Amino acid sequence: MTDNHLRKSSDFTLLLSEVKQRIQRAQTQAVLAVNSELVRLYWDIGRIIDARQKHEGWGSAVIPRLAQELKNEMPELKGFSERNIGRMVAFYKDYPDPSSILPQAVAKLVFSQTGQGTPLDVSLSEKLPQPVAENAGSLLWSVPWAHHVILMDKVSDIAVRRWYMEQTLANGWSRNILALQIEAQAHARHGKARSNFEITLPPHQSDLVQQTLKDPYIFAFLTLTEPFHERELETGLMRHLEKFLLELGQGFAFVGRQYKIEVGDEDFYIDLLFYHLRLRAFVVIELKKGKFKPEYAGKLNFYCNVVNERLKHPTDQPTIGLILCQERSRLLAEYSFAGIDKPIGISTYELTRALPKDFRSTLPTVEEIEAELAEAVKHKPGRKRQTSKK
């Protein structure tokens, strides 16, 4: 096969995406292994300080004193400021029993399929302080300290924190991505898509697919004015493909837009076609403006049938269909799923930055803003007028 044919091959695109994800996964695992020891250390120091405070009756004044003495005796030491030591104590108090912070069943399945997680070496566990060694399997140790700081600052509910820990490990989220996901309330949206997965997929696959999808999807990176057309939405998502993929979640590999399929003597076009590397399945996405309509499910079922027949590899899982619309009815969805044997879900999307009709025309232009600023500076009190020399 020539280089030109390789570049055009969708199989090569999938190969490239898979290799890139594997490299990124290995990089993430290396970072997690290093950070794991640091988090164990910080938790144990928090435990020691808390125990001494209770035993000796010391107050919070011991923390700045300890920070100063450590700085004096170990000036090269980093990470032991008064603020960070305070975080260590808070970290221990939030998680006095690390064994209770274990991955949920779905998260364990994800880790086993992706090969992620940081299993603790037996020889290493023998060298750990007893309280840490006893809880060596805790989810806490696999999440970097900087991520824990964000979670302690932004998420008060421990169960919700655990969800973000699991997703951080499963998706390789950076600190910035974690903060964005928290801000977007990702935990409240995952697994909320209306679907028939439970009756069309095996239990383990059904759970994993359900947790992969969200509702609603937030396309805050788009600015569309009402009324807009579906093609404008599609074009906007492709223009911001990286942000779109981030909102979809880890594992989605883009295959094509308006993907052409021929059935008989007719041509049909799938809005968006993806392949999910973790689910090992094609994902057909249909974009719809407005409310969900029952006929959308039938059309998506048709697309899934064709993709299963034409593109699906024998080792792939069944193709998944997802309808993205602005509104949906639970009752309509349930009736629309009846009799369909392909896994299909319905989620809504939100354009949080969408401008109402004709609103944009009321906004000043860049030129008008610059002219206004220039006029304001010109008449600013105390400004000296320049006089021309004759």
N, C-alpha and C positions, 0 to 999 in steps of 0.2 A: 504494500500500500504506500502511495506517495505521501509526502508531507502535506500536500494540498488536500488529499482525501482524508488524512488524519485530522486536519483542522476542522473539516466539515462533518466529521463523524460524531453522532450523538453518543456513541459508545465511548469514544475517546474523551468526550466532555465529562462523562460520568467517572471514567478512570482518573482523570485529573482531579476532579472534586474529591474523590475518595482518598487519593494519595495525600492531597492537601490536608484533609481532615485528620488523616492518620498522623501526619507530621505534627499538626497542631495539638492533637491529643497527647502525643509523646512529650511535647514541650510542656504541656500543662501538668502531666504526671511528674515530670522532673521537678517542677516548681513546687508542687504539692508535697513531694517527699521531703524537700528541704524545709518547707514551712511547718510540716507536721511536728518536727522536734521542737521548734520554737513555740508552737501553740501549747504543746505538753508542758514545756518549761514555764510559760506564763501562767497556765492554770495552776500548776503546783506551787508557784511562788504566791499566787493569790490565796491558795489554801493555807500556806504556812503563815502568811501575814494575818489572815482572818482568825486562825486558831490562836495566835499569840495575842491579838487584840482582845479576844474573849477571855483568854487565860490571865493576862496581865492587867486587863481593864484599860488598855490603851485606847485612846481616841484616834481620830483621823490625823492628828499631828505627827504620828509615827511615819506617815508616807513621805512628806517632804523631807523629814530628817533622814530617812533611809535613802532617798534619791540623792541628797547632797553628799552623804558619806560614800555612796557607791561612785559618785562622780569624782570625789577626792582620791579614793583608793584605786579606782579603775577608770581613769580618764578616757581610755580608748573605748570603753563600753558604750554601745548604742542601744536605744530602746528602753532605757530605764529612767526616763524623766518622771517627774512627780505625776504628771497627767497619765502617762502610760502605766505606771505602777497602780494608780487608782483604777485604771481599766482592768488590770489583772485581778484585783480584788473583786470588782464588779462581775467580771467574767466567771470567777469561781462561784460567787453567790448566785448568779443566774443558772449555773449548771453544777450544783453540788454533787449530782449523781450523773456523771457522763454516760453511764450505761443506758440511761433512759433516752439518750439522743442517738437512736439507731435509725438507719434507713427504713422507710416504709417498704411494703412488698413490691410495689411498682418500681421504686427507686432501685431496689436490689436487682430486679430483673434488668433494668437499664444498665446498671454497672456490669452485670455479668455478660450482657450482649456487647457492650462497648469496650470491655476490658479495662474500664476505669476504676478508680478507687485506689487506696493505698494499703494493701494488706500488710500487717505488721509482722516483721521477721521474728521468729521465736527467740533467737539469740539477742535481738534488740530488746524485746519485752522483758527479758531477764535483767537487763541493765537499768530499766526505768525505776523511778521511785514506786513503792508498793501501790499507793492509791492510783497512780497513772497506769501501771502495768495491769491492775485488775480490770481496768476499763479500756483495754487496748483496742477493742473493736469499735469504739465510739466514733460517730460521725464527726464529732468536734475536731479531732486531730487532722482530718483530711482537708479541712477548709482553712485557707491562709488567714493569718492574724488580721491583716488589713480588711478582709471581708467581714471578719467577726466584729471589728470596730464599727463598720457601716451598719451591720445588723443590730448591734446594741444601741446605736444612735437613732436608727430609723424604724425599728420594728420592736414593739413591746411584747407581743404575743409569742411565747416560746414555740408553740406548734407551727406558727407561720414562719418563724425563723428557720425551723428545721426544714420546711419545704424549700426555702430559698437556699439552704445549704445543699440539699439534694440536687436542686437544679444547677447550682454553681458547679458541682462536680460532674453532673451529667452533660452539661453544655459547655464547660470550660469558660464560664463568665469571668471577665476581668472586673476590677473594682468599679469602673465606670459603668459597665453594662449592668452589674448588679444594682447599682444605685438607680439606673434608669428603669430597670424592671420593677424595683420597689415603688418608684414614683408612679409607674403605670399600673400598679396594683395587679401584677401578673398572677399572683397566687389566687386571686378571686376570679380569674378568667380561664385558667387552665382546666380542661376536663369538662367544660360547660356546654360544649356544642351538642345540639340535638342530633341524635344519630340512631342507627339501627345496628351498631357494631356488636351489641350484646347477642343478637340473634343471627348475625351473618359471619362472625369470626370466632375462632377458638377463644376460650376465656383469657389466656395469657396475652394473646395478640389483641383482643378486644380492649383490655385494660390499657395496654401500652398505646394503642392508637388513640383511645379516648383522651388519655392524659397528654398526648402530643398536640391535640387541637385546643383552641381557645374560643372563648366567646365573651365579649366582642373582641375583634381585632381593632387595634388603634392605629390609624394611618395619620398620625399627627404631623407627619412630614409633608403631607399634601395640602395644597391650598386650592380648592375648587369653588367656583361661584355657582350658585343655583340659578337656573337649572343647568346641570351638566349631564353628559351622556356617558354610557358605560365605557365607550371607547376612550374617552378622556381619562376616566379612572384607570383603565388598563395602561394607557400611555404614561400616566403619572407614576404608577407603580414600577413600570419598567425603567423610567428615568431615575428612580430612586431604588434600584434593585437591591443594593446592599442593605438599605434600611428596611426594605420590604422583607428580605430574607431574615433579618434580625428579628422582626416582629413575628414572622412565621415560626421561628425557633430553629435550634440546631438540627442539622441533618438534611435539610431541604436542598436539593441540587436542581438548578433551573435547567429544563430541557428545551422548552420552546413556548413562544407566544403565538396565538392563532395557529396552533399546530394542526396541519392539514391531514385529514384521514379520508380515504376514498372508500365508499361502500356502494357497490354496484356501479352505476354511472353517475353518482352524485358525490359532490365534495362537501365535507363538513369541517368545521374549524373549532378546535378546543381553545377556550380563552387562554388558559395557562396550564402547562404540563410540567410537573416536577417529578423527581425520583427521590424518595426518602431513604438515605443510606442506612439509618438505624432500623427502620421498619422493613427495609428490603422490599419496597413496593412503590409502584407509580402512584402519584397523587394528581387527580384531575380537578382543577379549580375553575368554577364558573362564576364570573362576576355579574351581579345583578343590581340594578338601581331600584330603590323602593322596596315594596313588600315581597315576601316570598309567595310564589304561586305554585300550585300542585304540579303543573306541567314541567316545572324545572327539574323535579326528581326523575321523571321519566326520561328526559333528555340526558341527564347525567348518568342514569343507569345504562343508556345506550352507549355513551362514550366509554364507560367502564368496560362494557362487553367487548367493544372494538379494541381497546388498549390491551385487554387480557388476551385477545386472540392474536393481535398483530405485534405487540411490543414486549409483553411479559415473557420473561425467561422462566423455564420450568422450575427453577429454584426460588423465584420471586414469590412473595406473598400476594394475595389478591389485591387488585387495584382499588384504591380508595377514592371516593368522590367527595368533594366539598363545595357546597354552594355558599357564596358570600353575598349577603344582601343587607339592606339597611333595617328591615323589620321582618319579624317572623311570628307566626302563631303556633303555639304548641300543638293545638288540636289539628290544624292543617298539616303540620309536619308528621304527626302520628298517622293520619289517614294516607298521606302521600307515601309513607314508607311501606304500608301494607302491600304485601305481594312482591316487593322488590328483594331480590336475593343478593344484591351487591352492597358492600359496606359504603354507606352514604351518610354524610353529616351536613348540618346546616348551622352556620354561624353568622352573626351580624358583624358589621364593621362601622366604625365611627370616624368621621372626619372632624376632629376637634378644632381644627383651624379653618373650617369651611366658612366662607363669608356669605351672608344672605344676599339675595338678588338685589342688584343695583347699589349695594352698599359700597362697593369698591369705588364707584364714581364720586362718592362724597369725600374720599380721602385725598389729601393734598398730594401733588406730584413732588418728585425730588426737586425739580426746579423751583416750585413754589416754596418749599421748605427752605432751600438755600437763599432765596430772595428775602424771605421773612427774617432769617438769621442775620443776613447782611444789613438789613434795615435796623434791626435791634442793636447791633454793634455800632452802627453809625450814630445812633441817638443815645448811646449809653452815657449816663451821667459821669462827668469827670473826664470824658474823652476830649483830648486836645484837638482842635481843628487845625488842619494843615493850611498854611497860607503860602500862596505862590509868590515866588521872588520876582520882582520886576527888574 
